Amino acid sequence: MPYTQADIDKLKAIRASGAKSITFSDGRRVEYHSPAELDGAIAAAEAELSGSTAGRSTFASFRSD
């Protein structure tokens, strides 16, 4: 789901108020179980909106000595 700035503003508002659930602009309702989970959602939404994750991949590298 693409996030909007309004969604991010709502996420920050519920974080500040201590609430645990949100209804996004697309009608989807989500309940967060901890402040850390909510903080992660805010960070992910901001990253998506800013495009900072475009073209990036994460991978693991292992070495045997």
Backbone as CSV, one residue per row, in Angstrom:
resi,resn,N_x,N_y,N_z,CA_x,CA_y,CA_z,C_x,C_y,C_z
1,MET,0.837,-1.164,0.000,0.000,0.000,0.000,0.889,1.237,0.000
2,PRO,0.709,2.113,-0.929,1.475,3.356,-0.896,0.952,4.274,0.213
3,TYR,1.861,4.793,0.998,1.490,5.695,2.083,1.371,7.119,1.564
4,THR,0.541,7.888,2.212,0.414,9.308,1.918,0.967,10.096,3.105
5,GLN,1.196,11.376,2.904,1.647,12.210,4.012,0.574,12.240,5.101
6,ALA,-0.692,12.191,4.699,-1.787,12.173,5.686,-1.705,10.921,6.560
7,ASP,-1.327,9.785,5.959,-1.168,8.544,6.731,-0.044,8.695,7.757
8,ILE,1.062,9.281,7.343,2.190,9.487,8.252,1.789,10.423,9.383
9,ASP,1.076,11.479,9.046,0.612,12.416,10.071,-0.304,11.718,11.079
10,LYS,-1.175,10.829,10.577,-2.062,10.072,11.473,-1.267,9.129,12.365
11,LEU,-0.272,8.460,11.793,0.572,7.555,12.579,1.263,8.314,13.707
12,LYS,1.802,9.482,13.386,2.483,10.279,14.405,1.508,10.772,15.471
13,ALA,0.295,11.091,15.054,-0.711,11.567,16.007,-1.127,10.460,16.970
14,ILE,-1.318,9.229,16.462,-1.710,8.160,17.379,-0.537,7.779,18.280
15,ARG,0.696,7.917,17.784,1.868,7.651,18.622,1.909,8.643,19.777
16,ALA,1.653,9.908,19.477,1.687,10.950,20.504,0.556,10.797,21.515
17,SER,-0.588,10.300,21.065,-1.745,10.178,21.950,-1.744,8.888,22.763
18,GLY,-0.911,7.917,22.356,-0.873,6.640,23.052,-1.861,5.624,22.499
19,ALA,-2.569,5.988,21.445,-3.508,5.053,20.815,-2.728,3.927,20.134
20,LYS,-3.407,2.842,19.828,-2.731,1.686,19.234,-3.273,1.289,17.869
21,SER,-4.331,1.940,17.389,-4.878,1.536,16.093,-5.096,2.751,15.209
22,ILE,-5.140,2.465,13.905,-5.305,3.518,12.907,-6.109,2.966,11.743
23,THR,-6.882,3.823,11.123,-7.539,3.497,9.862,-6.887,4.370,8.799
24,PHE,-6.232,3.729,7.827,-5.517,4.442,6.783,-6.472,5.006,5.748
25,SER,-5.930,5.837,4.859,-6.745,6.501,3.844,-7.413,5.515,2.880
26,ASP,-6.864,4.308,2.756,-7.482,3.309,1.878,-8.532,2.460,2.605
27,GLY,-8.816,2.788,3.883,-9.831,2.083,4.650,-9.306,0.920,5.477
28,ARG,-8.042,0.585,5.315,-7.443,-0.529,6.054,-7.208,-0.112,7.499
29,ARG,-7.603,-0.969,8.446,-7.419,-0.688,9.869,-6.320,-1.585,10.419
30,VAL,-5.389,-0.989,11.162,-4.257,-1.734,11.717,-4.150,-1.417,13.198
31,GLU,-3.879,-2.453,13.992,-3.629,-2.261,15.415,-2.178,-2.616,15.700
32,TYR,-1.472,-1.717,16.380,-0.076,-1.921,16.728,0.001,-2.397,18.170
33,HIS,0.922,-3.325,18.428,1.002,-3.963,19.740,1.985,-3.304,20.690
34,SER,2.834,-2.427,20.153,3.810,-1.757,21.014,4.210,-0.433,20.381
35,PRO,4.720,0.474,21.201,5.223,1.731,20.642,6.352,1.498,19.631
36,ALA,7.186,0.499,19.873,8.279,0.197,18.946,7.754,-0.246,17.586
37,GLU,6.691,-1.034,17.588,6.086,-1.473,16.330,5.522,-0.272,15.570
38,LEU,4.898,0.638,16.280,4.353,1.848,15.675,5.480,2.726,15.127
39,ASP,6.570,2.854,15.893,7.719,3.629,15.416,8.290,3.041,14.127
40,GLY,8.320,1.719,14.048,8.792,1.056,12.835,7.890,1.334,11.649
41,ALA,6.589,1.365,11.884,5.638,1.663,10.814,5.817,3.096,10.325
42,ILE,6.052,4.013,11.253,6.275,5.413,10.879,7.537,5.521,10.027
43,ALA,8.607,4.884,10.462,9.870,4.932,9.721,9.720,4.333,8.323
44,ALA,9.019,3.216,8.223,8.820,2.573,6.927,7.980,3.448,6.001
45,ALA,6.944,4.060,6.545,6.083,4.926,5.740,6.849,6.144,5.246
46,GLU,7.659,6.749,6.135,8.449,7.908,5.735,9.479,7.538,4.669
47,ALA,10.106,6.378,4.829,11.093,5.928,3.846,10.437,5.683,2.496
48,GLU,9.264,5.061,2.514,8.561,4.797,1.261,8.161,6.098,0.577
49,LEU,7.645,7.025,1.347,7.190,8.286,0.779,8.360,9.094,0.218
50,SER,9.503,9.032,0.881,10.658,9.796,0.416,11.403,9.093,-0.715
51,GLY,11.093,7.806,-0.921,11.762,7.056,-1.978,13.164,6.628,-1.607
52,SER,13.518,6.711,-0.336,14.887,6.409,0.072,15.238,4.937,-0.031
53,THR,14.257,4.068,-0.189,14.568,2.644,-0.302,14.577,2.183,-1.758
54,ALA,14.329,3.070,-2.699,14.266,2.694,-4.113,15.620,2.174,-4.583
55,GLY,15.600,1.016,-5.209,16.807,0.459,-5.782,17.741,-0.216,-4.797
56,ARG,17.340,-0.331,-3.558,18.202,-0.968,-2.563,17.768,-2.401,-2.330
57,SER,18.754,-3.226,-2.039,18.494,-4.614,-1.678,19.287,-4.942,-0.433
58,THR,18.796,-5.874,0.328,19.502,-6.352,1.500,19.840,-7.816,1.281
59,PHE,21.072,-8.190,1.617,21.450,-9.579,1.474,22.446,-9.933,2.566
60,ALA,22.579,-11.220,2.799,23.525,-11.715,3.813,24.710,-12.341,3.089
61,SER,25.864,-12.181,3.672,27.070,-12.772,3.126,27.730,-13.611,4.212
62,PHE,28.100,-14.845,3.885,28.709,-15.745,4.851,30.068,-16.164,4.360
63,ARG,30.961,-16.349,5.295,32.312,-16.743,4.970,32.705,-17.937,5.818
64,SER,33.350,-18.887,5.242,33.831,-20.061,5.969,35.341,-20.013,6.024
65,ASP,35.890,-20.004,7.214,37.352,-19.961,7.376,37.908,-21.302,7.722
